[in-house]
Amino acid sequence: MIPRITHSPLAETDLDEISDYFAGESFEVAIRFSDAVKSTEKTLLDMPKMGVPRKYRAPELKGLRMLLVNDFKSYLIFYKPTDYGIHIVRVLHGARDLKALFK
């Protein structure tokens, strides 16, 4: 089986909103962000345990890990390694109230 990357609906929304924000400032920055996320995801696909483990009470968040987006160190990818690759749960700015988002 070829490893693959999947995204939760929330992660898709996160990526759309962040890209829209950057596009409002600079289309080039929006493209760089998108490329940085893809690059980070590919790295995670090759080394799924490289992110920092996160511990939350919710059972569905068991195994959640976090890694900074390449070249956008304020943005974090929250993901789970899976049998088929990685599943991106959220992509968030580090200044957000992460504890409230992951109950």
Steps between C-alpha positions, in 0.01 A plus 500: 500500500628845409495738800257787459395825662139565595340812649209542736228743389622740773856483365371580150312800641810610694714487187243690293464773764876542549562510126223757454653712775845490339355562153343820636850614593702347217417233246867392503489442877183293462676279244809471721280396792323236294833365376641501855204299630538245220873473567441452873235237433734307269769506769246366751399228257864383493550541877157496666629491856719810472234736635454571869240276668200690637281369779134587517216332687276438202540138383485604133816708555706206623827485307482865393834659412605854408766649272584853389431582135830540311591871467178608677600434860184656646284235331457148630386179337314265732491147362477131580718229353275229357538156346473660156715814553400814688171672573510879539258600775553879514735772373504794742686813597690442823346808665155340496356353820605145417376357828148627425512360145610155614283410797 
